[in-house]
Amino acid sequence: MADTQQITGAEIVIRCLEQEKVKFVFGYPGGAVLHIYDAIYNQNHFKHILVRHEQAAVHAADAFSRATGEVGVALVTSGPGATNAITGIATAYMDSIPLVVISGQVPVPAIGLDAFQEVDMVGITRPCVKHNFLVKDVKDIASTMKKAFHIARTGRPGPVVVDIPKDITAHLAEFVYPNTVELRSYTPITKGHSGQIKKAVKLLLEAKRPMVYTGGGVVLGEASEALVKLVKALNLPITNTLMGLGGYPSTDKQFVGMLGMHGTYEANMAMQECDVLLAVGARFDDRVIGNPEHFFSKSRTIIHIDIDPSSISKRVKVDVPIVGDVKSVLAEMNDLVATETPKQQSPALKAWWEQIEAWRSKLCLSYDNSNGLIKPQYVIEKLWEVTKGDAYVTSDVGQHQMWAAQYYKFDKPRRWINSGGLGTMGVGLPYAMGCQLANPTAQVACVTGEGSIQMNIQELSTCAQYHLPIKVILLNNRYLGMVRQWQEFFYENRYSESYMESLPDFVKLAESYGHVGMRIENSNDVEGALKEAFDMKDRFVFMNFITDQKENVFPMIAAGKGLTEMLLANDINAEDL
């Protein structure tokens, strides 16, 4: 092909994003990616969102993906731009979020010579990506980008890094985007083994104390509808992990609440006492089952469905492994259940539900709201009421995250956006940005703490530039709350470096960016303030709720304890800690 029909590597990158129907690229320019940014200037196929820190670019792309199911895209420069993105990449990796992160690199001849703003991005990211590429020939850009998007979105999703040297983005080549991808070493299984699926259904039908435990895989795998159908057909109790919230409607009577370290009493007891456990798109992590020795003190048959074979029997040995796409496997299970002659509820299942209701009667999420101080739980309950349970809720990490998970009833998937696996402080505000851009007319609330919000608070500027009407719900207890809670319980009230003694005036800070700021100190003003904020459809509102400093998150399972060894708010004893 003639030179006049060739385009630069930077233009090829843009054409690749166009072919993938990318809507937003979150990024921050720098020397190594200036050719790409020049190409962005001359296109109108996607919108570039200029963040104020590269970490926020990846978090926002991550949230866009979580809210839509599409592949998120971030663009950063070499050196510090690339390393600033690492936390966002690792966050997405831990939660299996499909991203393509394009990083600039020094020119090919300078690689390995400690050039200005050079880092080994491929080496640095290798432990926290699904895959990564270093492109050394302009002719390879298009095929590499096609592979990156394919790897990111298929199988168990995850982030893929494409590192492109600056000189490669200036070289010329013909643009040819592949229609298909063939990777000999990458062939994810999607269809589950029919024999294993039949065995699983038989076990569930015969179970006396069945239990369903689901994780983020149900949400990512678009399997919520199939899950609800199965749970309803067999009258099963169900619990979700932190990442799985919304995968099954939280207001439904068969939902027994979130399980794990801060899960409900009834969810944890049912998890421990069941005789057949169906795990779907979950990984039995340490915050879910507590002490493994305690978990295995009771015998149960475990069925585990997951797209990733390496997740099955990784921490917990299972009896019926099913590798496959969770939506496809659940659909096949539903087909088998539909062929069964309808039966009356068995006496054993009836007794099991009676036991669960007895555990429920402990009202483990009740709290004392009589001292006149603003209780964080109360704020979340009112947030749910004011938004009619239909908001996209992002959170940072800490006590506020747990209260949001416990008290906001998520009935739809992809509405709860938080960092589960890595537990990354600072994600809340950029997560809200990604959600709001993905859903311009939706209500988006960022639930945060005064520690977390300051880690990416510079993104108030980004929200102003793009007129994002996010509502920040700051549960301000003037502490690093979860750190303080652990120090109270396990370190004899030695609050080492957990008190925030020099907090800004958040109202004035928000107003300095052109946003609306509110300070709420009285419990009687909580509901009215929330209504006022959400009535401002086109304004960013920063709500600083001054909450009870001494409030702790309950239930709680202490480190080394088992699922049934929960600390509840009303029966804390020193010897329990």
C-alpha positions in Angstrom: 0.0 0.0 0.0 1.2 3.5 -0.8 2.6 5.7 1.9 -0.2 8.2 1.4 -2.6 5.5 2.6 -0.6 4.9 5.7 -1.3 6.4 9.1 0.7 6.9 12.3 0.7 4.5 15.1 -1.1 7.1 17.3 -3.9 7.2 14.7 -4.0 3.4 14.6 -4.6 3.4 18.4 -7.5 5.8 17.9 -8.9 3.7 15.0 -8.7 0.6 17.2 -10.7 2.3 20.0 -13.2 3.3 17.4 -13.6 -0.3 16.2 -14.2 -1.4 19.7 -16.9 1.2 20.1 -15.3 2.8 23.1 -17.3 5.7 24.5 -14.9 7.2 27.1 -11.2 7.2 27.6 -10.0 8.4 31.0 -6.5 9.8 31.0 -3.8 12.3 31.7 -1.4 13.5 29.0 2.4 13.4 29.1 5.4 13.3 26.8 5.3 9.7 25.8 1.7 9.8 24.7 1.5 13.2 23.1 1.2 11.7 19.6 -1.8 9.8 20.8 -3.3 12.9 22.4 -2.7 14.8 19.2 -4.7 12.1 17.4 -7.4 12.3 20.0 -7.7 16.0 19.2 -8.6 15.2 15.6 -11.3 12.5 16.3 -14.9 12.6 17.5 -15.7 8.9 18.1 -15.2 8.9 21.9 -14.9 11.5 24.7 -11.7 11.9 26.6 -12.1 12.6 30.3 -9.2 14.5 31.8 -8.7 13.4 35.4 -6.3 15.1 37.8 -4.3 11.9 38.8 -3.6 8.7 36.8 -4.9 6.5 39.6 -8.3 8.2 39.3 -8.2 7.6 35.5 -8.0 3.8 36.0 -10.6 3.8 38.9 -13.0 5.8 36.7 -12.6 3.4 33.8 -13.0 0.6 36.2 -16.3 2.0 37.5 -17.5 2.6 34.0 -17.0 -1.1 33.3 -18.7 -2.2 36.5 -21.7 -0.1 35.8 -22.1 -1.1 32.1 -20.4 -4.4 31.6 -18.2 -2.8 28.8 -14.4 -2.7 28.7 -13.1 0.4 30.5 -10.2 2.3 28.9 -7.5 4.4 30.5 -4.6 6.2 28.9 -1.4 7.3 30.9 2.0 8.4 30.1 5.3 6.6 30.9 7.2 6.6 34.1 5.3 8.2 37.0 2.2 8.3 34.9 2.3 4.5 34.5 3.2 3.8 38.1 0.4 6.1 39.4 -1.9 3.8 37.5 -0.8 0.6 39.3 -3.2 0.9 42.2 -6.1 1.2 39.9 -4.9 -1.8 37.8 -4.4 -3.9 40.9 -7.9 -2.9 42.2 -9.5 -4.0 38.9 -7.5 -7.2 38.8 -8.6 -8.3 42.3 -12.3 -7.8 41.3 -12.1 -9.2 37.8 -12.9 -6.0 36.0 -12.2 -5.8 32.2 -10.0 -2.9 31.4 -7.5 -1.9 28.7 -4.9 0.4 30.1 -2.7 2.1 27.4 0.6 3.3 28.8 3.2 5.4 27.0 6.8 4.2 27.0 10.2 5.7 26.1 11.3 5.2 22.5 12.4 1.6 21.6 16.2 2.5 21.3 16.1 4.0 24.8 14.4 1.1 26.6 16.6 -0.4 29.3 19.0 2.7 29.3 17.3 4.4 32.3 15.9 7.1 30.0 13.9 10.0 31.4 10.5 8.8 32.7 11.3 5.1 31.9 9.9 2.2 34.0 9.5 -1.4 33.0 5.7 -1.3 32.9 5.4 -4.9 31.7 7.5 -6.1 34.5 5.9 -4.0 37.2 2.3 -4.9 36.2 2.9 -8.6 35.6 1.6 -9.7 39.0 -1.6 -7.6 38.8 -2.9 -7.9 35.2 -4.6 -10.6 33.2 -2.0 -10.0 30.5 0.2 -7.3 29.2 2.0 -6.3 26.0 4.9 -4.2 24.9 4.5 -3.1 21.3 7.8 -2.8 19.4 6.5 -2.5 15.8 3.8 -0.2 14.5 2.4 -3.0 12.4 1.6 -4.9 15.6 -0.6 -2.2 17.3 -3.9 -3.1 15.7 -3.6 -6.9 16.4 -2.3 -6.2 19.9 -5.2 -4.0 20.7 -7.7 -6.6 19.3 -6.0 -9.2 21.6 -6.1 -6.9 24.6 -9.9 -6.2 24.4 -10.6 -9.9 23.7 -8.5 -11.1 26.7 -10.0 -8.4 29.0 -13.6 -9.2 28.4 -13.6 -13.0 27.9 -13.3 -15.8 30.4 -12.7 -14.4 33.9 -12.4 -10.7 33.0 -9.5 -8.6 34.0 -7.2 -5.6 33.1 -4.8 -5.8 30.2 -1.9 -3.3 29.8 -0.7 -2.2 26.3 2.6 -0.4 26.6 3.5 1.6 23.5 6.9 3.4 23.0 6.6 7.0 21.8 8.5 6.4 18.5 6.1 3.6 17.6 3.2 6.0 17.8 5.0 8.2 15.2 5.8 5.4 12.7 3.6 4.8 9.7 1.6 1.7 8.8 -1.5 0.5 7.1 -4.5 0.1 9.4 -6.0 -3.4 9.4 -8.1 -4.4 12.3 -8.6 -8.1 12.7 -12.1 -9.5 12.6 -11.3 -12.4 15.0 -8.7 -13.4 17.5 -7.0 -16.8 17.8 -4.8 -17.3 20.8 -3.6 -20.9 21.0 -2.8 -20.7 24.7 -6.0 -18.9 25.7 -9.2 -20.8 25.2 -11.5 -20.1 28.2 -14.2 -22.7 28.9 -17.8 -21.4 28.7 -20.1 -24.4 28.8 -20.3 -26.4 32.0 -20.1 -30.2 32.2 -23.6 -31.5 31.8 -23.0 -34.5 34.0 -21.8 -32.3 36.8 -24.7 -29.9 36.4 -27.2 -32.9 36.7 -25.4 -34.0 39.8 -25.7 -30.5 41.3 -29.4 -30.2 40.6 -30.0 -33.7 42.2 -28.1 -32.6 45.3 -30.1 -29.4 45.6 -33.4 -31.2 45.2 -32.5 -33.8 47.9 -31.0 -31.3 50.3 -32.5 -30.8 53.7 -30.7 -27.6 54.5 -29.7 -26.0 51.2 -27.9 -22.7 50.9 -26.9 -20.5 47.9 -23.8 -18.3 48.2 -23.0 -16.0 45.3 -20.3 -13.5 44.5 -19.3 -10.9 41.9 -19.2 -13.5 39.2 -23.0 -13.4 39.0 -23.0 -9.7 38.4 -20.1 -9.7 35.9 -21.6 -12.8 34.2 -25.0 -11.1 33.7 -26.5 -14.1 35.5 -28.9 -12.4 38.0 -32.1 -13.3 36.1 -31.1 -17.0 35.9 -30.1 -17.0 39.6 -33.4 -15.5 40.7 -35.3 -18.1 38.7 -33.4 -21.0 40.3 -33.6 -19.7 43.8 -37.4 -19.1 43.5 -38.1 -22.4 41.9 -36.4 -24.4 44.7 -37.3 -22.0 47.6 -33.6 -21.6 48.6 -32.1 -19.2 51.1 -29.5 -17.1 49.5 -26.6 -14.8 50.6 -24.3 -12.6 48.6 -20.7 -11.5 49.1 -19.8 -7.8 49.3 -19.0 -8.0 45.5 -22.2 -9.9 44.8 -24.7 -7.5 46.3 -27.5 -6.7 43.8 -27.0 -10.1 42.1 -30.2 -11.2 43.9 -32.8 -8.6 45.1 -31.9 -7.6 48.7 -35.5 -6.8 49.5 -36.7 -10.4 48.7 -37.6 -12.5 51.7 -35.3 -15.4 50.6 -32.3 -13.1 50.8 -30.7 -13.5 54.2 -28.2 -10.6 53.9 -24.5 -10.3 53.1 -22.3 -12.9 54.7 -18.7 -12.8 56.1 -16.8 -10.7 58.5 -19.5 -8.0 58.7 -22.3 -10.2 57.4 -25.6 -10.9 59.1 -26.1 -13.4 61.8 -28.6 -15.4 59.8 -26.4 -15.5 56.7 -23.3 -16.7 58.5 -25.2 -19.3 60.6 -27.0 -20.7 57.5 -23.6 -20.8 55.7 -22.1 -22.9 58.5 -25.1 -25.2 59.2 -26.2 -26.0 55.6 -25.9 -29.5 54.3 -25.6 -28.6 50.6 -23.9 -25.4 49.5 -24.2 -24.0 46.0 -21.4 -21.4 45.4 -21.8 -19.3 42.2 -19.1 -16.9 41.0 -17.5 -16.6 44.4 -14.1 -17.7 45.7 -14.4 -18.5 49.5 -12.0 -15.7 50.4 -10.8 -15.1 53.9 -13.3 -12.3 54.7 -16.2 -14.7 53.8 -15.6 -18.0 55.6 -13.4 -16.8 58.5 -11.3 -19.5 60.0 -11.1 -22.4 57.5 -10.7 -25.0 60.3 -13.9 -23.7 61.9 -15.7 -23.7 58.6 -14.8 -27.4 58.0 -15.9 -28.4 61.5 -19.3 -29.0 59.9 -19.7 -31.5 57.0 -21.5 -30.2 53.9 -21.5 -31.0 50.2 -20.2 -28.1 48.1 -21.1 -27.3 44.5 -18.9 -24.6 43.0 -19.6 -22.9 39.6 -17.0 -20.5 38.3 -15.6 -19.5 34.9 -12.0 -19.7 36.3 -10.8 -23.2 36.9 -8.0 -21.9 39.2 -10.6 -20.5 41.6 -12.2 -23.9 42.2 -10.8 -25.8 45.3 -8.2 -23.0 45.7 -9.1 -22.3 49.3 -11.9 -24.7 50.0 -12.1 -28.3 48.6 -15.4 -28.7 46.7 -17.3 -31.9 45.9 -19.0 -30.9 42.6 -16.8 -28.5 40.5 -18.4 -26.9 37.5 -16.2 -24.8 35.2 -18.2 -22.6 32.9 -20.0 -19.3 32.3 -22.3 -18.9 35.3 -25.2 -17.6 33.2 -25.0 -20.6 30.9 -24.7 -23.1 33.8 -27.6 -21.6 35.8 -29.7 -21.7 32.6 -29.0 -25.4 32.2 -29.8 -26.0 35.9 -33.1 -24.2 35.4 -34.0 -26.3 32.4 -33.4 -29.5 34.5 -35.4 -28.1 37.5 -38.3 -27.3 35.1 -38.6 -31.0 34.2 -39.2 -32.0 37.8 -42.8 -32.7 38.9 -43.7 -29.8 41.3 -43.5 -31.0 44.9 -44.8 -29.6 48.2 -42.2 -28.1 50.4 -40.5 -30.9 52.3 -40.8 -31.0 56.1 -37.0 -30.7 56.2 -36.9 -27.5 54.1 -39.8 -26.1 56.1 -37.9 -26.7 59.3 -34.7 -25.2 57.8 -36.6 -22.0 57.0 -38.0 -21.9 60.5 -34.4 -22.1 61.8 -33.3 -19.3 59.5 -36.2 -17.1 60.7 -35.2 -17.8 64.3 -31.7 -16.6 63.5 -33.2 -13.5 61.8 -35.2 -12.7 64.9 -31.9 -11.6 66.6 -32.2 -8.4 64.5 -28.4 -8.3 64.2 -28.4 -5.0 62.3 -30.4 -3.1 64.9 -28.7 -0.1 66.4 -29.3 2.5 69.2 -30.5 5.8 67.7 -31.4 7.5 70.9 -28.4 9.7 71.8 -29.2 12.5 69.4 -26.0 12.0 67.4 -26.1 11.2 63.7 -25.8 7.5 63.3 -24.1 6.4 60.1 -26.5 3.5 59.7 -29.4 6.0 59.8 -27.9 8.1 57.0 -27.6 5.1 54.7 -31.2 4.0 55.5 -32.5 7.5 54.6 -30.3 7.5 51.5 -32.0 4.3 50.4 -35.5 5.8 51.1 -34.8 9.1 49.4 -33.3 7.5 46.3 -36.1 4.8 46.4 -33.3 2.2 46.3 -32.5 3.0 42.7 -29.2 4.9 42.9 -25.8 3.9 41.8 -23.9 3.8 45.1 -20.1 3.9 45.1 -18.0 3.7 48.2 -14.5 4.0 49.5 -13.1 1.5 52.0 -13.7 1.3 55.7 -16.7 1.5 58.1 -18.8 3.6 55.7 -18.3 0.9 53.1 -19.7 -1.8 55.4 -22.6 0.3 56.5 -23.5 1.1 52.9 -23.4 -2.7 52.1 -25.5 -3.6 55.2 -28.2 -0.9 55.0 -28.7 0.1 51.4 -30.9 -2.6 49.9 -29.6 -3.3 46.3 -32.2 -4.9 44.2 -30.4 -4.6 40.9 -27.0 -5.7 39.7 -24.2 -3.2 38.8 -25.6 -0.6 41.2 -23.1 -1.2 44.0 -19.6 -0.1 43.0 -16.8 -0.7 45.5 -13.3 -2.2 45.9 -13.8 -5.6 47.3 -10.6 -7.6 46.8 -7.9 -5.0 47.2 -9.8 -2.7 49.6 -8.6 0.5 48.0 -9.1 3.8 49.8 -9.7 6.7 47.4 -11.8 4.8 44.8 -15.2 6.3 45.8 -15.1 9.7 44.0 -13.5 8.5 40.7 -15.9 5.5 40.8 -18.8 7.9 41.0 -17.4 9.8 38.0 -17.3 6.6 35.9 -20.8 5.7 37.0 -22.2 9.2 36.3 -20.7 9.3 32.8 -22.0 5.9 32.0 -25.5 6.9 33.3 -25.9 10.7 32.8 -29.5 10.9 34.1 -29.0 8.4 37.1 -28.7 9.2 40.7 -25.1 8.6 41.8 -24.1 8.7 45.4 -20.6 8.3 46.7 -20.5 7.1 50.3 -17.1 7.9 51.8 -15.1 8.7 54.9 -13.0 11.7 55.7 -9.8 9.6 55.3 -10.7 8.0 52.0 -12.1 11.0 50.3 -8.9 12.9 50.7 -6.9 10.3 48.8 -8.4 11.5 45.4 -10.1 14.7 46.4 -8.5 16.5 43.6 -11.1 14.9 41.3 -13.6 17.5 42.6 -11.9 19.5 39.8 -12.8 16.9 37.2 -16.4 16.8 38.4 -16.6 20.5 38.0 -15.1 20.4 34.4 -17.6 17.8 33.2 -20.6 19.0 35.3 -21.1 15.7 37.0 -24.1 15.9 39.5 -22.7 13.4 41.9 -23.8 13.5 45.6 -21.1 12.8 48.1 -22.3 11.3 51.4 -19.4 11.8 53.8 -19.8 9.9 57.1 -17.4 12.0 59.1 -16.5 10.6 62.5 -13.1 12.3 62.5 -11.3 9.0 62.6 -9.9 6.4 60.3 -13.0 4.5 61.4 -12.2 0.9 60.8 -8.6 1.3 62.1 -10.1 2.9 65.2 -12.5 0.1 65.6 -9.8 -2.5 65.5 -7.6 -0.5 67.9 -10.5 -0.3 70.3 -11.2 -4.0 70.2 -7.7 -5.5 69.8 -5.2 -2.8 70.9 -6.7 -1.7 74.3 -7.9 1.6 72.9 -4.5 2.7 71.8 -5.6 4.9 68.9 -2.2 5.1 67.1 -2.3 7.6 64.2 -6.0 7.0 63.5 -7.4 10.4 64.5 -7.7 13.0 61.7 -6.7 16.2 63.6 -6.4 18.6 60.7 -9.5 18.0 58.5 -10.4 20.7 56.0 -13.7 22.5 56.0 -15.2 20.2 53.4 -18.1 22.6 52.7 -15.7 25.5 51.8 -13.5 23.1 49.9 -16.4 21.9 47.8 -17.6 25.4 47.2 -14.1 26.5 46.1 -14.6 24.1 43.1 -18.0 25.6 42.4 -19.9 22.8 44.0 -22.7 22.9 46.7 -21.5 22.1 50.2 -23.6 21.1 53.2 -22.7 20.4 56.8 -25.3 18.3 58.7 -24.9 17.9 62.5 -28.4 17.1 63.7 -30.1 13.7 63.2 -33.4 15.5 62.5 -31.9 17.2 59.5 -30.6 14.1 57.7 -33.6 13.2 55.6 -34.3 16.8 54.6 -30.7 17.4 53.6 -30.7 14.3 51.5 -33.9 15.3 49.8 -32.6 18.8 49.1 -29.4 17.4 47.7 -31.0 14.9 45.3 -33.5 17.6 44.2 -30.6 19.5 42.7 -30.5 17.3 39.6 -27.7 19.2 37.9 -25.4 20.1 40.8 -22.6 18.3 42.5 -23.4 18.3 46.2 -20.9 17.5 49.0 -22.7 16.4 52.2 -20.6 16.4 55.3 -22.5 14.4 57.9 -20.9 14.7 61.4 -21.6 11.3 62.8 -21.2 9.5 66.2 -17.5 8.9 66.7 -17.9 5.8 68.8 -20.2 3.8 66.4 -18.8 0.5 65.3 -19.7 -2.0 62.6 -21.6 -5.0 63.8 -21.8 -8.0 63.4 -18.1 -8.6 63.2 -16.0 -11.7 63.1 -12.6 -11.2 64.7 -9.4 -12.4 63.0 -9.0 -16.1 63.5 -12.6 -16.7 64.5 -15.2 -18.8 62.7 -18.5 -17.9 61.0 -20.6 -18.6 64.0 -18.3 -16.7 66.4 -19.8 -13.3 65.6 -19.6 -10.2 67.8 -23.0 -8.5 68.0 -23.6 -5.0 69.2 -25.7 -6.1 72.2 -23.4 -8.8 73.6 -19.9 -7.6 73.5 -17.7 -9.1 76.2 -14.0 -8.5 76.7 -13.3 -12.2 76.6 -14.9 -12.4 73.2 -12.2 -10.1 71.6 
